Amino acid sequence: MSTRNVSPGDIEQASDGRMEAIVLKAKKAFSGTRWLKPVMSLRGVAGAQFGRKIEASIRQLSEGNGIVKINLRRRDAAVVMTVDRYHELMALKQTCEQLLEAEADRTLSDAADDFERLYQRITSNASAAAADSLFDADEEALRASFRPGRTEAE
């Protein structure tokens, strides 16, 4: 999107629309990962059994929920998943990256807006007049406005 002849409000609205689209995509990606459970609740298979009959094990994996825990010496050793499950996780990762990028863009845009407001205030006529009066003040005006602090003697 070109920023020429575009107001900050237009950019913010486009950014909000982008964020909304990414959030919808994230919701869809998360709803597709209901199969993703804690390791303790996954069906376990002995490593030797899985490895000896790899084709049959992969077929069972595909016909089941697409994920299985491999145990070696009665300990959790690995989680094996189908390529489809892996693609679902990658889509979720990509969506999270897009959300983070959109949030960073929004934060940067907010900071730019804050800077612009500060710049407008600093360069305003009132600010210029205040600076001029400070530098144009004579000795008597400075003496009249001086109020000693705790470290200065009166």
Helices and strands as residue ranges (DSSP letters): H 8-31, G 39-41, E 44-46, H 47-52, H 54-63, E 67-72, E 75-81, H 83-122, H 125-136, H 139-145
